[in-house]
Protein backbone atom coordinates (compact mmCIF):
# COMPACT_ATOMS: atom_id res chain seq x y z
CA UNK A 1 0.00 0.00 0.00
CA UNK A 2 1.25 3.56 -0.64
CA UNK A 3 3.45 5.53 1.73
CA UNK A 4 3.74 9.28 2.15
CA UNK A 5 2.17 12.35 3.70
CA UNK A 6 -1.26 11.89 2.10
CA UNK A 7 -1.25 8.17 2.98
CA UNK A 8 -0.24 8.62 6.64
CA UNK A 9 -2.64 6.51 8.72
CA UNK A 10 -1.01 7.94 11.86
CA UNK A 11 -1.64 11.57 11.02
CA UNK A 12 -2.89 13.62 13.95
CA UNK A 13 -4.82 15.75 11.46
CA UNK A 14 -8.11 13.81 11.34
CA UNK A 15 -8.88 15.03 7.83
CA UNK A 16 -5.57 13.62 6.52
CA UNK A 17 -5.90 10.39 8.55
CA UNK A 18 -9.45 9.68 7.42
CA UNK A 19 -8.60 10.39 3.79
CA UNK A 20 -5.59 8.07 4.06
CA UNK A 21 -7.70 5.29 5.58
CA UNK A 22 -10.40 5.67 2.92
CA UNK A 23 -7.77 5.56 0.19
CA UNK A 24 -6.19 2.43 1.68
CA UNK A 25 -9.64 0.80 1.84
CA UNK A 26 -10.16 1.45 -1.87
CA UNK A 27 -6.79 -0.11 -2.66
CA UNK A 28 -7.41 -3.17 -0.48
CA UNK A 29 -10.67 -3.74 -2.36
CA UNK A 30 -8.89 -3.35 -5.71
CA UNK A 31 -6.25 -5.88 -4.63
CA UNK A 32 -8.82 -8.47 -3.53
CA UNK A 33 -8.90 -10.47 -6.78
CA UNK A 34 -5.11 -10.64 -7.03
CA UNK A 35 -2.99 -13.47 -5.68
CA UNK A 36 -1.25 -12.85 -2.40
CA UNK A 37 -2.53 -12.93 1.11
CA UNK A 38 -0.87 -9.78 2.53
CA UNK A 39 -1.01 -6.05 1.95
CA UNK A 40 1.87 -4.12 3.51
CA UNK A 41 0.81 -1.07 5.52
CA UNK A 42 3.29 1.58 6.64
CA UNK A 43 2.22 2.68 10.13
CA UNK A 44 3.39 6.28 9.63
CA UNK A 45 5.21 8.86 7.62
CA UNK A 46 7.91 10.98 9.18
CA UNK A 47 9.28 13.01 10.85
CA UNK A 48 7.45 12.36 14.12
CA UNK A 49 8.70 14.48 17.04
CA UNK A 50 8.98 12.54 20.32
CA UNK A 51 6.40 14.76 22.03
CA UNK A 52 3.84 13.85 19.32
CA UNK A 53 4.65 10.13 19.17
CA UNK A 54 1.84 8.93 21.46
CA UNK A 55 -0.79 10.86 19.48
CA UNK A 56 0.49 9.24 16.27
CA UNK A 57 0.40 5.79 17.87
CA UNK A 58 -3.21 6.32 18.93
CA UNK A 59 -4.17 7.56 15.45
CA UNK A 60 -2.50 4.57 13.81
CA UNK A 61 -4.28 2.17 16.17
CA UNK A 62 -7.64 3.71 15.17
CA UNK A 63 -6.71 3.35 11.51
CA UNK A 64 -5.72 -0.30 11.90
CA UNK A 65 -9.06 -0.95 13.62
CA UNK A 66 -10.85 0.61 10.64
CA UNK A 67 -8.79 -1.22 8.01
CA UNK A 68 -8.86 -4.72 9.55
CA UNK A 69 -12.51 -5.48 8.68
CA UNK A 70 -11.98 -4.35 5.08
CA UNK A 71 -8.95 -6.62 4.79
CA UNK A 72 -10.98 -9.50 6.21
CA UNK A 73 -13.89 -8.88 3.82
CA UNK A 74 -11.45 -8.97 0.92
CA UNK A 75 -9.43 -12.00 1.97
CA UNK A 76 -6.27 -10.06 2.79
CA UNK A 77 -4.16 -9.67 5.90
CA UNK A 78 -2.48 -6.41 6.82
CA UNK A 79 1.27 -6.81 7.21
CA UNK A 80 2.32 -3.85 9.35
CA UNK A 81 5.84 -2.86 8.37
CA UNK A 82 8.35 -1.81 10.96
CA UNK A 83 10.02 1.45 9.97
CA UNK A 84 13.28 3.15 11.00
CA UNK A 85 14.29 6.58 12.28
CA UNK A 86 11.33 8.58 13.68
CA UNK A 87 8.60 6.46 12.06
CA UNK A 88 6.24 4.28 14.07
CA UNK A 89 7.20 0.67 14.56
CA UNK A 90 10.90 1.32 15.09
CA UNK A 91 10.93 -0.93 18.17
CA UNK A 92 9.09 -4.19 18.83
CA UNK A 93 7.12 -2.72 21.76
CA UNK A 94 5.54 -0.20 19.39
CA UNK A 95 4.71 -2.91 16.87
CA UNK A 96 2.96 -4.84 19.63
CA UNK A 97 0.98 -1.79 20.73
CA UNK A 98 -0.02 -1.00 17.16
CA UNK A 99 -1.46 -4.46 16.58
CA UNK A 100 -2.70 -5.67 19.97
CA UNK A 101 -6.36 -5.07 20.56
CA UNK A 102 -7.19 -4.78 16.88
CA UNK A 103 -10.85 -5.67 16.43
CA UNK A 104 -9.94 -8.36 13.95
CA UNK A 105 -6.41 -9.18 15.08
CA UNK A 106 -6.45 -12.36 13.01
CA UNK A 107 -6.37 -10.02 10.00
CA UNK A 108 -3.27 -8.16 11.21
CA UNK A 109 0.07 -9.76 10.54
CA UNK A 110 2.95 -8.45 12.60
CA UNK A 111 5.75 -8.41 10.10
CA UNK A 112 9.34 -7.28 10.28
CA UNK A 113 11.06 -6.38 7.03
CA UNK A 114 14.79 -5.90 6.94
CA UNK A 115 17.14 -5.23 4.05
CA UNK A 116 18.67 -8.67 4.48
CA UNK A 117 15.70 -10.91 5.06
CA UNK A 118 12.04 -11.02 6.05
CA UNK A 119 11.29 -12.62 9.40
CA UNK A 120 8.29 -12.97 11.59
CA UNK A 121 7.88 -10.05 14.01
CA UNK A 122 7.01 -12.49 16.78
CA UNK A 123 10.23 -14.44 16.20
CA UNK A 124 12.19 -11.20 16.30
CA UNK A 125 10.47 -10.11 19.54
CA UNK A 126 11.04 -13.51 21.13
CA UNK A 127 14.76 -13.38 20.38
CA UNK A 128 14.95 -10.05 22.22
CA UNK A 129 13.67 -11.43 25.53
C-alpha positions in Angstrom: 0.0 0.0 0.0 1.2 3.6 -0.6 3.4 5.5 1.7 3.7 9.3 2.2 2.2 12.3 3.7 -1.3 11.9 2.1 -1.2 8.2 3.0 -0.2 8.6 6.6 -2.6 6.5 8.7 -1.0 7.9 11.9 -1.6 11.6 11.0 -2.9 13.6 14.0 -4.8 15.7 11.5 -8.1 13.8 11.3 -8.9 15.0 7.8 -5.6 13.6 6.5 -5.9 10.4 8.6 -9.5 9.7 7.4 -8.6 10.4 3.8 -5.6 8.1 4.1 -7.7 5.3 5.6 -10.4 5.7 2.9 -7.8 5.6 0.2 -6.2 2.4 1.7 -9.6 0.8 1.8 -10.2 1.4 -1.9 -6.8 -0.1 -2.7 -7.4 -3.2 -0.5 -10.7 -3.7 -2.4 -8.9 -3.3 -5.7 -6.3 -5.9 -4.6 -8.8 -8.5 -3.5 -8.9 -10.5 -6.8 -5.1 -10.6 -7.0 -3.0 -13.5 -5.7 -1.2 -12.8 -2.4 -2.5 -12.9 1.1 -0.9 -9.8 2.5 -1.0 -6.1 1.9 1.9 -4.1 3.5 0.8 -1.1 5.5 3.3 1.6 6.6 2.2 2.7 10.1 3.4 6.3 9.6 5.2 8.9 7.6 7.9 11.0 9.2 9.3 13.0 10.9 7.5 12.4 14.1 8.7 14.5 17.0 9.0 12.5 20.3 6.4 14.8 22.0 3.8 13.8 19.3 4.6 10.1 19.2 1.8 8.9 21.5 -0.8 10.9 19.5 0.5 9.2 16.3 0.4 5.8 17.9 -3.2 6.3 18.9 -4.2 7.6 15.4 -2.5 4.6 13.8 -4.3 2.2 16.2 -7.6 3.7 15.2 -6.7 3.3 11.5 -5.7 -0.3 11.9 -9.1 -1.0 13.6 -10.8 0.6 10.6 -8.8 -1.2 8.0 -8.9 -4.7 9.5 -12.5 -5.5 8.7 -12.0 -4.3 5.1 -8.9 -6.6 4.8 -11.0 -9.5 6.2 -13.9 -8.9 3.8 -11.5 -9.0 0.9 -9.4 -12.0 2.0 -6.3 -10.1 2.8 -4.2 -9.7 5.9 -2.5 -6.4 6.8 1.3 -6.8 7.2 2.3 -3.9 9.3 5.8 -2.9 8.4 8.4 -1.8 11.0 10.0 1.4 10.0 13.3 3.2 11.0 14.3 6.6 12.3 11.3 8.6 13.7 8.6 6.5 12.1 6.2 4.3 14.1 7.2 0.7 14.6 10.9 1.3 15.1 10.9 -0.9 18.2 9.1 -4.2 18.8 7.1 -2.7 21.8 5.5 -0.2 19.4 4.7 -2.9 16.9 3.0 -4.8 19.6 1.0 -1.8 20.7 0.0 -1.0 17.2 -1.5 -4.5 16.6 -2.7 -5.7 20.0 -6.4 -5.1 20.6 -7.2 -4.8 16.9 -10.8 -5.7 16.4 -9.9 -8.4 13.9 -6.4 -9.2 15.1 -6.4 -12.4 13.0 -6.4 -10.0 10.0 -3.3 -8.2 11.2 0.1 -9.8 10.5 3.0 -8.5 12.6 5.8 -8.4 10.1 9.3 -7.3 10.3 11.1 -6.4 7.0 14.8 -5.9 6.9 17.1 -5.2 4.1 18.7 -8.7 4.5 15.7 -10.9 5.1 12.0 -11.0 6.1 11.3 -12.6 9.4 8.3 -13.0 11.6 7.9 -10.1 14.0 7.0 -12.5 16.8 10.2 -14.4 16.2 12.2 -11.2 16.3 10.5 -10.1 19.5 11.0 -13.5 21.1 14.8 -13.4 20.4 14.9 -10.1 22.2 13.7 -11.4 25.5 
